[in-house]
Amino acid sequence: MTPLISSRCVYDPEVLMVMTNAFDRACDFLPAEFRHSDHMRRKLALHIVHQVDDGESDPARLADSAILSLLR
């Protein structure tokens, strides 16, 4: 089985809260027909994880970046 992400990081509770906040914000911007799509939600989540791993810590920027990544 192939792992979903290549990094095996452990995130502290504060970082998990930021990631959760960013994910929830990004999901709120999805059109209603995509809000419950596992594929779209997975893409958002993975983008946020990669951005956090690259050092981003602002939930608004993480959410915006995740939504913009879907448009590419």
N, C-alpha and C positions, 0 to 999 in steps of 0.2 A: 504494500500500500504506500502510495506517495504522500508525504506530508503536505498539508495545505499551504504552509509557509515555510520558508527555508530557515528562519531564525528560531531558536528555541530560547527565547528570553523569558525571564520572570519579571513581571511588572509589579511595582509596589502599589498599594491601594490608591494613592493619590493619582498615579498615572492611569490606573484603571478607571477612575472616576472621570478623568479628562477624556479618555478614549470613549467611554460610555456616553458622555455628554455630546461629544462630537458625532458619534454614530446616530444618536437620537435626533440631533439637529439635521443631519444629512438625510435621514429617513423622512423627516417631516417635509423636506423639499421635494421628495419624489412624487410624481403624479400618482393619484390614487390607485391606478391599475398596476403600478409597479411596487407599491409599498410592501406587499406580502410576497414578492418574488424572492425566493431564496438566492437565485443567481445575482440579482441586483444588490441585495443586502450583503452577500458575500463579497462582491466587488468593492462596495463601500468599506466594509470592515477591513479587508486586506489593504486597501489604500491607506486607511488610517493607521493601521499597524506599521506599515512601511514608513510612513511619514514620522510617526513617533520614534521609530528606530533611527531615523535620520536626524532627530533632535527637535522636531516641532512639538510644542507643548500648549499651544493656544487652541481651545476647542472650536472657536469660530473659524479660525484659519484651517484647521483640520477638516471641518465639515465642508467649508467652501471648496477646498482642494479636492475632497472626495467627490462632490457633486460635479465639479468641472472635469474630473477624470472620466466620468461616464460619458461626457460629450465628445471626447476624443476618439 
